[in-house]
Amino acid sequence: MITSVLVANRGEIACRVFRTCAELGIRTVAVYSDADENALHARVADAAVRLPGASPAETYLRGDLIVKAALAAGADAVHPGYGFLSENAGFARAVADAGLTWIGPPPEAIEAMASKTRAKELMGIEPLKAVTDEDLPVLVKAAAGGGGRGMRVVRELAELDAQLAAAGAEALSAFGDGEVFVEPYIEGGRHVEVQVMADAHGTVWALGTRDCSLQRRHQKVIEEAPAPGLTPELEASLREMAVRAARATDYRGAGTVEFLVADGKAHFLEMNTRLQVEHPVTEAVFGVDLVALQLRVAEGEPLGEEAPVARGHSVEARLYAEDPAAGWAPQTGTLHRLSVPEAVRLDTGFTDGDPIGVHYDAMLAKVVAHAPTRAEALRKLAGALDRAVVHGPVTNRELLVRSLRHPEFTAGGTDTGFYDRHLAALTAPDPDPYAPLAAALADAHGRSRFGGWRNVASQPQVKHYRTEPDGTEHEVRYRHTRDGLAADGVRVVRATPALVVIEVDRVVRKFDVSVHGERVYVNGAALAALPRLPEPVARQEPGSLLAPMPGTVVRLAEGLAEGVTVAAGQPLIWLEAMKMEHRITAPASGTLTALHAAPGRQVEVGALLAVVQEDQS
């Protein structure tokens, strides 16, 4: 029987596994990098072991160090979580060879399915060997891992070699395996998957379907169970193929078989030999704890012949520290406050005051709702996110709320191109016109322009704010009067530093106000108070390429050096931040006159990377 579990992972999934272990009376052990020294998962575990370094390659991808940590901390089992080494057969073997229990499928099953190329061969599907114009568009994919890393859509044959190299480099950095392959890219498909759970006694459960079609950069944003709008025949076929894949590999534990559904047909994508990020929606619908079942199977216990019965509908939204309107750029900083209504489930690896760094994924939390019907679950989750308090870096919270209420999504059955079609509308600024006034009134609480009231009219006070992240500037005017604060067009009912109440057209509106540094949060909207006199702006040379985010320079274009000629739109520099790669391209055709970027260099947002002098001829 398992008594102590080390989780070979970090953040939200480590905390998630620890929670079940604590409920079962199992001692927990965390591993942490130097960047995660004060992270929540390291704080809540019963014991924690340091992995020196900050990058994944130095820490969470070092299977040898993790096995040593488990032995040193007295753990008798290892749970891999998801990502990092969770689908690494060599790591699974090393755990078992050290006398520890591996909470996952057998290494042979991982080898058969964790490599997408071998999985497709097992399912009778051949990857593309030689790509021609007739095969386009195609998808370049990493053979190992998941989470959208190492994936590129190629629509022009001339781009294929460069995208193969880029995908391989990203996969190597993320998973320690740079193998990539090419498959047809199916436009307009839905991402549908089946959760399987198998034991060592021949039982395989197919725990329904999930729809994960709302994606950005091939990474899921909103998931739900069951997948809406499938015919009974198609759903049965998906479950049958999933069970067949599990039995073909003598599978044990939790796994997910993924498909692309288009024109009423299911196309096998891959099998993830691990727990998925979106597993909570299946737990909610089937009333199970998948981590507890993983532990049970690892101890050799049977699942039981009959799978549990599905009830209701569940939806999950991933809250990311990123700006969807700026190309999904990841954001860093301090998470001052994070809370959601108790009616929904919150899985997170952060608490108030935690830093959000550049080394790992941008996901702050998963918010999950369950209700008797899909419509009720969508309404419940959208309402909870709308009321959530998220003070810190820019997030995708507003995008999530708008997505959950979008008529195409609420109708069910949307495809993976949803954000390609609707991103502009979903990210269009829609600031509350009274939020800047509320911020000014809260700031002015208790102040008197005269030091004592006089029977003369007070001159208006003026403050300026900028809404973030769209950058719109607002001028606010208010007055100090004998009766308190006043502003044109509204009646100020109450004004304190934390709460402002105003009446507009006989409707009373409340604004919660919180100040963190230079930012003011009004009902969740972020505002920056602007100085009375504009600060001088540092001037950059024309053609300067600045880092759009903090991160690491992972590579430069081949042959890139000062003095070379570049073409407009040509990728020059690749940055990696929060598990995502970002290309920096030439703003115009011309000559590279300065190059400050170098592979491995850490850069801050706004750092000068290079300068391109435009060709004036």
N, C-alpha and C positions, 0 to 999 in steps of 0.2 A: 504494500500500500504506500502511495506517495505521501511523504510528510513535509517536503520542502521543495519549492519550485523556483528556479531562476528563470526569469523572462529575458531572453536574448534580444531585447528591443527597448524602445523608449516611448515616452509621451503617452498619448491616449490609450494605445493598445496595451502597454504595460500596466497602466492603471486599471484598465478593464479586466485583465487577467487576475491582477492582485485582488480585485473586489470579490471575484468568485472564490479564489483560494481562501480568502479570509472567512467567507461564509461557510466553507467546508472545513475550517480549522487547519488549513495548510499554511506553513510558514512560507514567507515570500522573500526573494532575493532580487535586487535590481543590479544592473550594470549601468554605468554612466560615463560619458565622456567629460572632458574638462569643461566643455561648453554647457554641459547639463549638470554641473556640480550641484546646483540648487534647484534643479527641475523637480516637478511634483512627483514623478515616478520614483526618483531617488529618495524623496522625503517620506513617502508613504510606505515603502517596503520595510520589512522587518530588518533587513540587512542590505547594504549596498556596496558594490565593489567598483573602484575606479578603473577606467580604461584610458590610459594616457593618450592625449591628443584631442583633436576636435573634429577632424573630417571623418566621414564614415569609413574610409579606407583604413584609417588608423585605429578605429574603435569598433563600431558595430558590425563591421565586415571581417573582423579578426576572430575567426572561429577558435583558433588556438588559445587566445587570451580569454575568451568567454568560457571555454571548458575549464581552464585553470581557475577562473573566478568561481565557477560552480563548485568545484572540488574544495577550494579554499574556504568558501562560505558554508560548506556542509549541506549543499542542496543534493537531492537525490533524483531530480528530474529537471528537464529544460523545456520550456515552451518558447517557440520561435517568434510568436506574434505574426505580423505580416510585413513584407518587404525585407530588406537586408538579407539575412541568411535563411529565411523561412522556406525557400525552395532550393536549398543547396544540399544535394545528397551527400557530399563529402562531409559537411558539417553534421548532418544527421548520423553518419557513421562514426564520426569522431566522438559524438556524445555517447553513443552506445558503447564504443570501444573503451571509454573511460568508466564504464560501469554505471552510467546514468540512464534514466528512462527518458526516451525521446517522445515528446507529446506531439505526435504527428504521424504521417503515413510512413511506411517502410521506405528506406533509401531507394529500393528498386522501383517503387511506384513513383517516387519523385523523379528519378532518372527517366522513366518512361513518359511522364506527363509534364514535368516542370519545363523541359525543353519543348517549346512549341513546335519545332520541326519534327522531333520524334513523336510527339503527341499526334500530329496530323498523319504521320505515316501509320501509326497504330490504328487510327480511325479510317485508314484507306484514302487519305487526301495527300496529293503531291504538291509541294510548293513550286512556285515558278522557278525554272532553272535559267532560262534566257529570256529576258524581257524585250518585247518589240513594241512598236507604236500601237499595234492592235490590242495589246494587253493593258494599255493605260486607261484610267488611272490605276496605280498600284499602291500598296501600303508596305513600307519597310518597317519591320518589327524586330525587337530584341527577342532572341530565342529564350532567354531567361527573364525572370522577374515580371513586373507588371506596373500598375499605376500610371500608365501612359508614357513611361520612360522608354527612350529608344524607339519611338514611333514617328514616322514621317509619311505624309501623303505625297506621292510624286505624280505630277500631271504632264511633265515634259521629260522626254527620254534623256535630254542633255543634263538634267539635274540628278539623275539616278546615282552616279558614282559619288557625287558630293554628299548626297543624303545617306547613302550607305555608310560612308565614313563618319558622318555626324552622328548617325544613330548608333553605330558601333562604339564610338567614343563615349557617348552618353551612357550606354548600357554597361560598358566596362567600369565607368565611375560609380554607377548606382548598384550594380550587382556583382562586380568582379568577373563578368563574363561578357566579352564583346561580340559574341556570335549574333548575327542578324540574318533575316531571310526576307523574301518578298512574296506577297500573295495578292490576289485581285482585291481592289478596293470597291466595295459595294456601296453605291450612293443610296441615300434614303432608307437605310436599314435601321432596325431597332436592336438595341443591345439587350438581350434577354438571357438570363442565366438560371441554373437550377442548383440549389444547395443539396449536397449529398452528405450523408453521415453513415459510416460503415464500421463494423466491428470485426474482430478476429474469428467470429463464429458463423460467418457467411451471410449476415444480415446487412442489407444496404437500404437506407431510407432515402427517398427523394422528397425533400421538404419543400415542395412547391417551387414557384418561379419568382424571379425578381426582374423588374424592368429598370435598367440603368442607362437609359438613352440620353438623358440630359448631361452632356459632357462638355468640357473645355480642354483643348489640347489632349484629347483622348483620355482624359481623367474624369471620373464621375463626379457629378455635383449634387444631383438629387436621385435617390433610388426609392423604389417602392415594391411592396409585395402584397398580393400577387401581381404579376404583370397584367395590365388591363387589356381587354379586347381580344384575347386569344381564343380561337375556336377550341372546343373540347378535344378534337382530333389532333390539333397542333400541340396543345399542352401535353397530351398523353405521349406524343412522339418525342417531345423534349425530355420528359421524365424518363422515357425508355432509353434514349440515347445516353443520358447522364448515368443511369444505372449500369448500362453496358460498359461505359468508359471506366467506371469504378471497378466492376468485376473483372475487366480485362487486365487490370494491374494488381489484383488482389489488394485493393485499397483498404486503408483503415483510417479512421478519424474524419475530420471535417474537410470538405473540398467543394469546389464550385466549378461546374462545367458551363462554359460561356458559348453563346451562339449569336449570330447576326440573323435576324428575322427580316425577310424582305419578300414581297409578293406571295405571302402565305407559306413560305418555305424557310426551314431552319438550316443555317450554314454553320458547321462546327468551327469555333475559333480556337479554343484552348481549354485546358483544365488547370485551375489554380489549386495546387496541392497544399493549401493552407486555409486559415480562416480569412474571410474577406472583411474589408472595412465596413461594408454594408450589412454585416451579419445581424445587427439588431432588429431590422425589419422582419427577418424570418423568425427571430426569437419572439417578437411581439405577436405575430400571427399564429405561431404554433404553440406559444406558451412554454417554451423550453429555454434552457441556458446552454448554449452551444459549447461554451468553455467547460462547463461541468461535464457535458457529454464527452468532450475530448479527453478530459482527465479520466473519466470512467473507462473509456476504450483503452487508454494507455495502461490502465491497471489490469486489462484483460477481461473486464466485465462485459456481458452481453448488453446490447441495446434493448432488446425485446422485439418480438416479431412484428407487432403493429406500430406503425408510425403514428405520432399524435395527429389530431385533426385540426385543420386550419380554421381560424375564426377571425373575421373582420379584415381590416386593411391597415397597413402601416406604411408610413413615408418617412424618409430620412433626408436631411439636408446637411451638407458639409459647409461649415462656416470657415472661410479662408481669410487670412490676412493678405488681401490682394486687392488691386483696383481693376475691376473688369473693364472699365472705360479706357484704361491705359494699357491695353494688351495683356490684361491679367497680370500685370506687374506685381510681384510679391512685395509685401511691406514689412518693415521691421520697427521695433520700438518697444515701449512698455505697455503691457495689457493692464490698464489701471483697474478695470472692473468688467466682469462677465457674469451675467445672471440671466436665467430664463424662467418663465412661469413653471410652477411645480407640476402642471398638468402634462408636461412632456418630459422625455428622458434626455439627459445631457451626459454625453461621454466626452471627456476632455482630459488633456494632460497639463492644463494651466490653472493657476489660481490668480486672484487679484494681485497685481504688482509684479508678475513674472515678466522677464524680458522675452521678446520674440527675436531670435537671431537669424543668421543667414545660412546656417549649416544644414538645416533639416526642412522637412515639409512645412508648407505654409498653413496647414489645417490647424485651426484653433480648437474646433469641437465638432461633434455630430449631435444634431438635435433631432429627436425621433418622436413621432406621434402615432398613436394607434386608436382606431375608432371602429364602430360596426360597419361603416361603409367608406368607400373611397372619398366621396365628396366631403364627408365629415372629417376624415383624416387630413385632407388637404386644408380645409378651413381651420382645423385645430392647429396645424403646424404653422400655417401662414400667420395666424393670430399670435401665436407664441413668439415667433421671430419678430413680428411687428412690435411686440411689447418687450423684447429682449433688451437688456442694457449691455452695450458693448462699447466701452471707452478705451481708446487706444489707437493703434494704427488703422488705416482704412481697411474695411472688410467688404465682403460680398453680401452682407446681410440684406440690403435693399434689393439686390438682384434676386436673391432667394425668395423674398416675399412676392415680388412682381412675377417671378416665374411660376410660383405655386398658384397664383391667381390668374395667370394668362389663359385666355379661352382655348387656345390650341392644346395646352397641357391639361387643363381640367377636362377636356373632351376625351382624353386618353388616347394612347397609341402614337404619340409623336415620335419622331426619329432622331438620330444623332446629329442632324443638321439644325436642330432647334435654335441654338445660339448663333449659328451663322446667319440665320434669317432674322432673328429678333434682337440681337445684342444692342443695336443702336437705340431702339425704343426702350429696352429694359434698363438701359443705363442713362437715359436722358435725365438731366437735372430736374428735380421737382422740389425745390426747397420750400419750407414753410415760411411764408412772408413775415410772420410774426416772431420767428425764432430769434432773429437779431435784436428785436426790441426787447424780448424777454431777457436775453443775455445782458443788455444794457441796464435794464431795470434792476436785475439781480445785483449787478456790479454797483449800481448807484444806491442800493439800500442803505439807509441811515445817514447818507451824506446830505449836507446843506450847503448850498453855494454861499450863503451869507453868514453862517454861524448862528443865525437866529432869524426867524421869519419876519418879513416886513410886508407892509400893505402896498407893495409894488409888484408888478409882474416880473417874474424871473426870466432871464434870458435863456433860450433853449440850450441845452447841453447836446453836444454832437459826439457820436462815437462811430467808428467804422469797423466793420467786420468782413471777413472773407469766408464764405462757405467752402468746406472741403469735402471731396477732393476736386470739385469742378472749378473752384477759383473765383466764383462770382463775388463781387464786392458790394456791400450794402452800407448806406449811411442811415444812421438812426438819430432821431431827435426826441428829446424828452425834457420835462421841466420839473423843478422842485416848486411846490406850491404849499400854501398854508395847510392844505388837507393831505399833503404827501406828494407822491410822484404822479405825473400826468403826461399823456401823449395824445397827439391828435388822432381822432378816429376811434379811440378805444377808451374804456374806463378801466383804470387800474384798481382792481379789487384788493390785491395783496401783492407785496413784493418783499421777498427775503432772499438771502444769498442762495438758497437751495430750491425755492419754490416761488414762481410768479403766476398770479391768476389775473387774467384780464377778461373784460366783457366786450365782445365784438358783435354788433347787430343783435343784441340781447342774448347771444350765446356765450356762456362762460367757458373759457378755455384755461387749462392748467398746463404749466411748463415746469418740468423738473430740470434743474440747472446744476451742473457739476463742473468744477474747474480743475484741470490738471495741467500745470505748467502754463504754456501759452495758449492752450486749447480750452474752449468752453463747449460743453456738451449740453444741448437743449433738446430734451425728449429724444436723445440718441443722436441728433444731428450735430456734427462737429463744426465749430466756428473758430476762426483765429482772429483775435483782437488786433487791429492794425494800429501802429503808432500814428500820432498826429502828423508828424512829418515823415515822408517816405524815406526809407533807409537807402543809402547808395547801393546800386546793384553792380556787382563785379562784371566787367565786360569781357567777353570771350572773343577770341579771334574768329572771323567767319570760317565756317567749315569745321568747327570744333566738334568732336564726338565725345559726349559726356556719358558717364555711367548712369543709366536710368534707375539704378538700384544698387545697394551694396551687394557685393558678391565676389566671386573668384574668377579671374581670367583663366579659362580652360584651354583655349587654343587660339591661334591666329590663322588667317588665310595663308595658304602655301605661298612662300616667297614674299610675304608682306614685309616691307622694309621702307625706310625713308627714301624718297626719290622715285618709287615705283608708280606707275600709272594705274588708276582704278576707275571702274565704271559706276555710274549711278545705280544704286540698289545692290551693288556687289557686297556680299557678306564679308566683313573684314575681321571682326573680333567676336568671340563667343564668351559670354559670361554665364556662370552657373550660380544661381541663388535659390535656396529653399527647394532643392531637388528639381529645378526646372532650368533648362538652357534658354538663353536669350541671345539672338543675333544682333550685332551692331553693324549696320550697313552704311555704305558710302552715300552721303547726302547728294552728291553730284559727281559727274565725271571730272577727273582732274588728277592732281599729283598729291601723293601722301608726303606732306612736308614735316610732319612730326609723328613719332610713335612712342607712347609712354607705357603701353600695355605690354605685358609679358606673361606667358603661361605660368600659373601658380601665384600670380600677384593678387593680393587682396585689395579691393578698391571700395571706397565709400561712394554713396550717391553723389553725383555731380562731379566726380573725379574726371580730369581730362585724360582721355584714352589715346586720342590721335587727332590730327588736323589734316583735312583734305582741302587743298587750294583748287578752287574750281577753274576748269579750263575755259578761258574767255574767248577762244577762237570760234 
